[in-house]
Amino acid sequence: MDFMYILFVIAGIIALVLFYFIFSYITLWIQALVSGAKIGLINIIFMRIRKVPPKLIVESKIMAVKAGIELSSDDLESHFLAGGNVSRVVQALIAADKANIELVFNRAVAIDLAGRNVLEAVQMSVNPKVIETPLVAAMAKDGIQLKAISRVTVRANIDRLVGGAGEETILARVGEGIVTTIGSAVTHKEVLENPDSISKTVLSKGLDAGTAYEILSIDIADVDVGKNIGAELETDRAEADKKIAQAKAEEKRAMAFAQEQEMKARVQEMRAKVVEAEAQVPLAMAEAFRSGNMGIMDYYRMQNISADTKMRDQIATPESDSDPKQ
């Protein structure tokens, strides 16, 4: 009896579980049936086997049917199995249909699988988005730096969402256009007087080519005067020239000092030679006495001439040179 009771309990539990699942499937089938979405009960049951959430597929198809968009459950299942967001794709199709934007299911699926938010793209097509560029600094021809901030109004381009560049490319191109426009201005005053010239010039360059957006307008939010870059460059150049001149002067001074030291060394060398030559005179005189070529009277006569020469030199020398104290 106990064994039969246990089997009866187990069978009852299994029956309750099966009834719950079957009832949930039947509920989804009835929901789809009364909503006009044609999805068979067997198909709903097999969705669970294919690891597809039946509730998501049924609700998505009901939402599309109520909006007047025909979608097959197989397409929704394949998109889910591919890793896409089924609800977002259906919502994007409905939003595009209400806004009279041409968007087919395959393109919406491609945009979603490409990693872009297709619903946000449709919403941006209806309600353009404003992107603020970071602070862009550029220098006019007169050397004055200007800093500008712009606001770019863009609208999503559905046809270029797959493979098109994003917001970063728009910001980079607009920044480049601002730098080019300011750099081509003769004076910074021209830009300050007509900041809209930046917008017109940048907008005429077709910066949205190859991007997922269409630029509607570029508005300069703020323009500030920065540094006098030209004066700073001239100052730096003058400082560099000064250092170069100082280095060359120091090099010449070192060369002159080296030449002076070399000349002093030569003078000392010549003086040494003179001293050496003068040292040979007494030896030569002694040799002349020994050989008889020179007598004592010749020696006295030479001494008298030497004394007479010294006396003449003293007479010819000014008193200030001979005695500085007098």
C-alpha positions in Angstrom: 0.0 0.0 0.0 2.8 2.4 0.9 4.5 1.8 -2.5 1.3 2.5 -4.4 0.8 5.6 -2.3 4.3 6.9 -3.2 3.7 6.2 -6.9 0.4 8.0 -6.7 2.0 11.1 -5.2 4.8 11.1 -7.8 2.3 10.8 -10.6 0.3 13.6 -9.1 3.4 15.9 -9.0 4.3 15.1 -12.5 0.7 15.8 -13.6 0.8 19.1 -11.9 4.1 20.1 -13.5 2.9 19.1 -16.9 -0.4 20.9 -16.4 1.5 24.1 -15.4 3.7 24.0 -18.5 0.9 23.0 -20.8 -1.4 25.7 -19.2 1.3 28.4 -19.7 1.7 27.3 -23.3 -2.1 27.3 -23.8 -2.3 30.7 -22.2 0.3 32.1 -24.6 -1.5 30.5 -27.6 -4.8 31.9 -26.5 -3.2 35.3 -26.0 -1.7 35.2 -29.5 -5.0 33.9 -31.0 -7.2 36.6 -29.6 -4.6 39.3 -30.6 -4.5 38.2 -34.2 -0.9 36.8 -34.1 -1.0 33.4 -35.8 1.3 31.2 -33.8 0.4 27.5 -33.4 0.3 25.7 -30.0 2.8 23.1 -31.2 5.2 25.9 -32.4 5.0 27.5 -29.0 5.8 24.2 -27.3 8.7 23.6 -29.7 10.2 27.0 -28.9 11.1 25.8 -25.5 12.9 22.8 -27.0 14.8 25.2 -29.4 15.8 27.2 -26.3 13.8 30.2 -27.3 11.6 32.0 -24.7 8.0 31.6 -26.1 6.7 34.5 -24.1 9.2 36.9 -25.7 8.4 35.8 -29.2 4.6 35.8 -28.7 4.6 39.2 -27.0 6.9 40.7 -29.7 4.7 39.4 -32.5 1.5 40.6 -30.8 3.1 44.1 -30.5 4.0 44.1 -34.2 0.6 42.9 -35.3 -1.2 45.5 -33.2 1.0 48.1 -34.9 0.1 46.8 -38.3 3.5 45.2 -39.0 3.6 41.7 -40.4 6.4 39.6 -38.9 6.8 35.8 -38.8 7.7 34.0 -35.6 10.5 32.2 -37.4 12.2 35.6 -38.2 11.9 36.6 -34.5 13.3 33.3 -33.4 16.2 33.4 -35.8 17.1 36.9 -34.6 17.0 35.8 -31.0 19.2 32.8 -31.7 21.7 35.1 -33.5 22.1 37.1 -30.3 19.9 40.0 -31.1 17.5 42.0 -29.1 14.0 41.0 -30.4 12.0 43.5 -28.3 14.2 46.5 -29.3 14.0 45.6 -33.0 10.2 45.3 -32.9 9.9 48.6 -31.0 12.2 50.3 -33.5 10.1 49.0 -36.4 7.0 50.3 -34.8 8.6 53.7 -34.0 9.9 54.0 -37.6 6.5 53.1 -39.0 4.7 55.7 -36.9 7.3 58.4 -37.9 7.0 57.5 -41.6 10.7 56.4 -41.7 11.5 53.6 -44.1 12.9 50.7 -42.1 12.5 47.1 -43.0 13.0 44.1 -40.7 16.3 42.9 -42.3 17.9 46.3 -42.0 16.8 46.7 -38.4 18.2 43.2 -37.6 21.5 44.1 -39.3 21.7 47.3 -37.3 21.0 45.5 -34.0 23.5 42.7 -34.7 26.1 45.3 -35.6 26.0 46.5 -32.0 24.1 49.7 -32.5 20.9 50.6 -30.7 18.4 50.6 -33.5 15.6 52.0 -31.3 17.8 54.9 -30.3 18.7 55.5 -33.9 15.1 55.7 -34.9 14.4 58.1 -32.0 17.4 60.2 -33.0 16.0 60.4 -36.6 12.8 61.9 -35.2 14.4 63.9 -32.4 17.9 65.1 -33.4 20.7 64.9 -30.8 23.0 67.7 -29.8 26.6 66.8 -29.3 28.9 69.3 -27.6 32.5 69.3 -28.8 35.4 69.6 -26.3 37.4 72.9 -26.0 39.2 73.4 -29.3 42.2 75.8 -29.3 43.6 77.3 -32.5 45.9 80.2 -33.5 45.0 82.9 -36.0 47.5 84.4 -38.4 48.2 87.3 -36.0 49.5 84.8 -33.4 46.5 85.1 -31.0 45.1 81.9 -29.7 41.3 81.4 -29.7 39.4 78.7 -27.7 36.0 77.6 -29.1 33.2 75.3 -28.0 30.6 74.2 -30.5 27.3 72.3 -30.4 26.6 69.9 -33.3 23.0 68.9 -34.0 23.0 65.5 -35.7 20.3 63.2 -36.9 20.8 59.4 -37.3 21.1 58.2 -40.9 19.4 54.8 -41.0 21.0 53.8 -44.3 24.5 54.4 -43.0 24.1 52.9 -39.5 25.8 49.7 -40.6 29.5 50.5 -41.4 29.2 54.2 -40.7 31.5 56.1 -38.3 30.2 57.2 -34.9 30.1 60.4 -32.8 33.8 60.4 -32.2 34.5 60.9 -35.9 31.9 63.7 -36.0 33.6 65.5 -33.1 37.1 65.0 -34.5 36.1 66.4 -37.9 34.3 69.4 -36.4 37.3 70.1 -34.2 39.6 69.9 -37.3 37.3 72.2 -39.2 37.3 74.8 -36.4 41.1 74.7 -36.2 41.4 75.2 -40.0 38.9 78.1 -40.0 40.5 79.9 -37.1 44.0 79.3 -38.5 43.0 80.8 -41.9 41.7 84.0 -40.3 44.0 87.0 -40.8 43.3 88.4 -37.3 41.5 86.9 -34.3 39.2 89.9 -34.3 37.6 88.6 -37.5 36.6 85.4 -35.7 35.3 87.3 -32.6 33.3 89.6 -34.8 31.7 86.8 -36.9 31.8 83.5 -35.0 29.1 82.2 -37.4 31.8 82.2 -40.1 33.2 79.1 -38.3 29.9 77.3 -38.5 29.3 78.2 -42.2 32.8 77.1 -43.2 32.8 73.9 -41.2 29.3 73.0 -42.3 30.1 73.4 -46.0 32.9 70.8 -45.8 30.5 67.9 -45.7 31.9 66.4 -42.5 29.1 63.8 -42.1 30.3 61.9 -45.2 30.8 58.2 -44.3 29.3 58.6 -40.9 26.1 57.2 -39.3 24.8 60.7 -38.8 23.6 63.7 -40.7 24.8 67.1 -39.5 21.9 69.5 -39.3 23.7 72.5 -37.8 26.9 73.6 -36.1 26.6 76.4 -33.5 29.5 78.1 -31.8 28.6 78.2 -28.1 31.6 80.1 -26.8 34.8 81.8 -28.1 37.5 82.9 -25.7 40.8 84.6 -26.4 43.8 82.6 -25.2 47.5 83.3 -25.2 49.6 85.4 -27.5 51.3 82.4 -29.1 53.1 84.5 -31.7 54.7 86.7 -29.1 55.7 83.6 -27.0 57.3 82.0 -30.1 59.2 85.2 -30.9 60.4 85.4 -27.2 61.5 81.8 -27.3 63.3 82.3 -30.5 65.0 85.4 -29.2 66.0 83.6 -26.1 67.4 80.7 -28.2 69.4 83.2 -30.4 70.7 84.8 -27.2 71.9 81.5 -25.9 73.5 80.6 -29.2 75.3 84.0 -29.3 76.5 83.5 -25.7 77.8 80.1 -26.6 79.7 81.4 -29.6 81.1 84.3 -27.6 82.2 81.9 -24.9 83.9 79.7 -27.6 85.8 82.7 -29.0 86.8 83.8 -25.5 88.1 80.4 -24.8 90.0 80.3 -28.1 91.5 83.8 -27.3 92.6 82.7 -23.9 94.2 79.6 -25.3 96.1 81.6 -27.9 97.2 84.0 -25.1 98.5 81.2 -23.0 100.2 79.8 -26.1 101.9 83.1 -26.8 103.1 83.4 -23.2 104.6 80.0 -23.5 106.4 81.0 -26.6 107.7 84.2 -25.0 109.1 82.1 -22.1 110.6 79.8 -24.6 112.3 82.7 -26.4 113.5 84.2 -23.2 115.0 80.9 -22.2 116.8 80.9 -25.6 118.1 84.5 -25.0 119.4 83.6 -21.5 121.0 80.5 -23.0 122.7 82.7 -25.7 123.8 85.3 -23.1 125.4 82.5 -21.0 127.6 81.7 -24.0 129.1 85.2 -24.1 131.4 84.9 -21.0 132.5 81.5 -22.3 133.3 82.9 -25.7 135.3 85.8 -24.1 137.2 83.4 -21.9 138.0 81.3 -24.9 139.2 84.5 -26.8 141.5 85.4 -23.9 143.0 81.9 -23.9 143.5 81.8 -27.6 145.0 85.4 -27.7 142.3 86.8 -29.9 141.3 89.3 -27.3 143.5 91.4 -24.9 142.8 93.1 -21.6 142.5 96.5 -23.4 139.9 95.1 -25.7 138.0 94.0 -22.6 138.2 97.4 -21.0 137.2 99.1 -24.2 134.1 96.8 -24.4 133.2 97.6 -20.8 133.4 101.4 -21.5 131.1 101.0 -24.5 128.6 99.0 -22.4 128.7 101.7 -19.6 128.3 104.5 -22.2 125.3 102.7 -23.7 123.6 102.3 -20.3 124.2 106.0 -19.5 122.6 107.0 -22.9 119.6 104.7 -22.2 119.1 106.3 -18.7 119.3 109.8 -20.2 116.8 108.9 -23.0 114.4 107.3 -20.5 111.7 109.8 -19.2 111.8 110.6 -15.5 108.3 109.1 -14.9 109.4 105.8 -16.3 112.7 105.8 -14.4 111.3 106.9 -11.1 107.5 106.7 -10.8 107.5 108.4 -7.3 108.9 111.7 -8.6 
